[in-house]
Amino acid sequence: MSEPLGLGMAEPADHHGAFPRLDDDQRARLRALGETIVTRPGQVLFREGDDGYDFYVVESGAVAIVQGLDGQNRVIAIHGTHRFLGELGLLTGARPFLSAVVRDGGEVTRIPVARLRELVRDDEDLGNLILRAYIARRAILIETGAGIRVVGSRYSRHSQRLREFLARNRVPYQWTDLEEDEEADALIRALGIAPAETPVVLGAGGVLRNPSNGELAAMLGLGSRGAAPPMCDLVIVGGGPAGLAAAVYGASEGLDTQAIDAVAFGGQAGTSSRIENYLGFPRGISGSELAERAQLQAAKFGARLVVPAEAVGFAREDSHFVVELAGGEVVRGRTVIVASGAHYRRLDVAELDRFEGVGVYYAATISEALGCAGAPVLVVGGGNSAGQAAMFLSQHAGSCRLLIRGGELRKSMSHYLVDEIERNPRVEVLTHTEVVELRGEHSLEVAVVRDGHSGATRAIDARALFVFVGAAPCTDWLCGKVAGDEHGFLFTGRDVQGEDLAAHDGERPLFLETSLPGVFAVGDVHAGSVKRVASAVGEGSMAVALVHQRLAAR
Ligand SMILES: Cc1cc2nc3c(=O)[nH]c(=O)nc-3n(C[C@H](O)[C@H](O)[C@H](O)COP(=O)(O)OP(=O)(O)OC[C@H]3O[C@@H](n4cnc5c(N)ncnc54)[C@H](O)[C@@H]3O)c2cc1C
């Protein structure tokens, strides 16, 4: 008989509440919701790729959490007596990417996931304990790369696309670089996969060859599944802080709400390593954690969150609106909240696109940071996002230089952040400096910069260049049917004037309402926004109150 998985392995310590042990009272409450069953060594409680799974409390014995069951058999953790199994995906409805196998026989209590969701909603003590553990576990899994496996070349644009998609959606994954790992090369050949078919994604019950983001999301069970109803009360385009807030308030106030996002819920805020100025979090909160919590909250109230779903077209039909998606489907809504935010501008440098994804990045998440660990990095930009990125990257990179065109950081960056940068010996600020050329064979190796005063140029070693030089609105999908300024930022409320008022029949648009009655714009996408997480959230909630007003008037 083969040796039990995880033999001799100890349980992980309860860091940040990730692995709490339940007391007698808590277990009694949980037992009342499910059934207690006897387990035997080797029994599989759930398997990676399963279409849904249950919540388990270990009453006695021990359970191993395994990556690559029957293949790699990497034991990630052991859960012993009075601990519980699962992680965030159990609550969001994603497929498990790890398996649970009984190591030491005993008893477990099994609770259907629907009952668990009710418990998280109704039982504050247990709900908070489980939620906190699941969020902490997700962070640990991401850091340890315990999840699905992506095998590809670091020089492949598609490898970069898939890694970014996984990172933005906070899906733990293990990255194997074909350029470095000979075993990986042998593995993909053994699977009969040609190099041209890479990158491949292994795990969660399947092998995908260079999948689209949509195919990968389907394999993982990300977001809400199934077609939208024929007509929603509210369609929200964009799932940053503004869209997520609108989803929470819309669904909690009884509106049939569908929110879609092209890449991942969380938006720009989801790429921020630490948001320090959001009310109620004196020690700051990472953007991804804020997004994770908001998604759970929106889903709890019944909002459908669909990802990846990119809006590419928009039309008004009778008294409702039609949002066309990249895959050809449409979503119809009696009202629409535009929360599609803004994306970062690119640098005006020759051959920039050759390095995008393989040295030039527009977000600084843990994925990019680990990719340039120990290497020299440059950050371009003088705003808060550049400052935060420099502070974060300096913890991982070999050296970190912050390049600004002006001579004074305080003019464009919050003062607390400037103070932190000045106190950080690992960040060097280069003023009056701009990037004029990028060099490298397969990926970025050198950036040539010019001194704005002297005009002198010099080459600087750089494995990665992070660009944060202002934003452009994501409004192309509206095809010019909603009025905006010369850059495309949408007019709302009193700013809608003259001919743009035509659809309002002489009435003044509501606050946050655009030139089309029933279409609202919130967060960074509207003209004159203050570009803060808190204001985006505030506007998302306010817009829902105005949606009710519009629906009542029809
Ligand atoms: C690195 C970084 C750090 C930051 N730090 C802070 C901070 O500390 N404090 C603070 O207050 N603010 C901070 N900000 C700014 C803050 O994140 C933004 O103001 C806020 O995220 C705006 O929210 P939003 O919902 O309007 O738009 P976004 O966050 O831009 O979200 C828009 C969403 O819409 C989606 N989308 C776009 N087009 C489409 C389409 N056609 N179809 C479907 N979906 C689409 C995008 O994928 C995105 O998820 C930071 C920004 C960055 C980038």
The ligand as a Tripos MOL2 file, in Angstrom:
@<TRIPOS>MOLECULE
LIG
   53    58     1     0     0
SMALL
NO_CHARGES

@<TRIPOS>ATOM
      1 C1         -1.6040   51.4130   -8.6980 C.3       1 LIG1
      2 C2         -2.7400   52.3010   -8.2620 C.ar      1 LIG1
      3 C3         -2.7980   52.7290   -6.9430 C.ar      1 LIG1
      4 C4         -3.8580   53.5490   -6.5260 C.ar      1 LIG1
      5 N1         -3.9070   53.9170   -5.2060 N.ar      1 LIG1
      6 C5         -4.9500   54.6490   -4.7430 C.ar      1 LIG1
      7 C6         -5.0430   54.9860   -3.3670 C.ar      1 LIG1
      8 O1         -4.1940   54.6250   -2.5540 O.2       1 LIG1
      9 N2         -6.1020   55.7180   -2.9650 N.ar      1 LIG1
     10 C7         -7.0900   56.1250   -3.8190 C.ar      1 LIG1
     11 O2         -8.0640   56.7460   -3.3690 O.2       1 LIG1
     12 N3         -7.0130   55.8360   -5.1430 N.ar      1 LIG1
     13 C8         -5.9640   55.1190   -5.6360 C.ar      1 LIG1
     14 N4         -5.8650   54.8260   -6.9690 N.ar      1 LIG1
     15 C9         -6.8990   55.3250   -7.8770 C.3       1 LIG1
     16 C10        -8.1550   54.4450   -7.7900 C.3       1 LIG1
     17 O3         -7.7680   53.0970   -7.8660 O.3       1 LIG1
     18 C11        -9.1250   54.7920   -8.9090 C.3       1 LIG1
     19 O4         -9.5220   56.1310   -8.7630 O.3       1 LIG1
     20 C12       -10.3480   53.8800   -8.8200 C.3       1 LIG1
     21 O5         -9.9710   52.5340   -8.9970 O.3       1 LIG1
     22 C13       -11.3750   54.2480   -9.8840 C.3       1 LIG1
     23 O6        -12.4020   53.3220   -9.8050 O.3       1 LIG1
     24 P1        -13.4020   53.0380  -11.0070 P.3       1 LIG1
     25 O7        -14.2820   51.9520  -10.5270 O.co2     1 LIG1
     26 O8        -13.9900   54.3020  -11.4500 O.co2     1 LIG1
     27 O9        -12.5250   52.5500  -12.2430 O.3       1 LIG1
     28 P2        -11.4050   51.4540  -12.4300 P.3       1 LIG1
     29 O10       -10.7870   51.1050  -11.1350 O.co2     1 LIG1
     30 O11       -10.5570   51.9640  -13.5240 O.co2     1 LIG1
     31 O12       -12.2080   50.1670  -12.9310 O.3       1 LIG1
     32 C14       -12.7740   50.1170  -14.2040 C.3       1 LIG1
     33 C15       -13.0410   48.6790  -14.5820 C.3       1 LIG1
     34 O13       -13.7500   48.6730  -15.8080 O.3       1 LIG1
     35 C16       -13.3010   47.6170  -16.6120 C.3       1 LIG1
     36 N5        -13.5760   47.9480  -18.0120 N.ar      1 LIG1
     37 C17       -13.0040   48.9040  -18.7810 C.ar      1 LIG1
     38 N6        -13.5110   48.8860  -20.0130 N.ar      1 LIG1
     39 C18       -14.4310   47.8980  -20.0360 C.ar      1 LIG1
     40 C19       -15.2940   47.3810  -21.0400 C.ar      1 LIG1
     41 N7        -15.3200   47.8790  -22.2670 N.pl3     1 LIG1
     42 N8        -16.0970   46.3340  -20.7210 N.ar      1 LIG1
     43 C20       -16.0870   45.8130  -19.4660 C.ar      1 LIG1
     44 N9        -15.2820   46.2640  -18.4920 N.ar      1 LIG1
     45 C21       -14.4750   47.2950  -18.7720 C.ar      1 LIG1
     46 C22       -11.8150   47.5110  -16.3220 C.3       1 LIG1
     47 O14       -11.3330   46.2060  -16.6000 O.3       1 LIG1
     48 C23       -11.7820   47.8450  -14.8280 C.3       1 LIG1
     49 O15       -11.8310   46.6790  -14.0300 O.3       1 LIG1
     50 C24        -4.8330   53.9970   -7.4430 C.ar      1 LIG1
     51 C25        -4.7500   53.5860   -8.7830 C.ar      1 LIG1
     52 C26        -3.7160   52.7400   -9.1800 C.ar      1 LIG1
     53 C27        -3.6570   52.2760  -10.6050 C.3       1 LIG1
@<TRIPOS>BOND
     1     1     2 1
     2     2     3 ar
     3     2    52 ar
     4     3     4 ar
     5     4     5 ar
     6     4    50 ar
     7     5     6 ar
     8     6     7 ar
     9     6    13 1
    10     7     8 2
    11     7     9 ar
    12     9    10 ar
    13    10    11 2
    14    10    12 ar
    15    12    13 ar
    16    13    14 ar
    17    14    15 1
    18    14    50 ar
    19    15    16 1
    20    16    17 1
    21    16    18 1
    22    18    19 1
    23    18    20 1
    24    20    21 1
    25    20    22 1
    26    22    23 1
    27    23    24 1
    28    24    25 2
    29    24    26 1
    30    24    27 1
    31    27    28 1
    32    28    29 2
    33    28    30 1
    34    28    31 1
    35    31    32 1
    36    32    33 1
    37    33    34 1
    38    33    48 1
    39    34    35 1
    40    35    36 1
    41    35    46 1
    42    36    37 ar
    43    36    45 ar
    44    37    38 ar
    45    38    39 ar
    46    39    40 ar
    47    39    45 ar
    48    40    41 1
    49    40    42 ar
    50    42    43 ar
    51    43    44 ar
    52    44    45 ar
    53    46    47 1
    54    46    48 1
    55    48    49 1
    56    50    51 ar
    57    51    52 ar
    58    52    53 1
@<TRIPOS>SUBSTRUCTURE
     1 LIG1         1 GROUP 0 **** ****
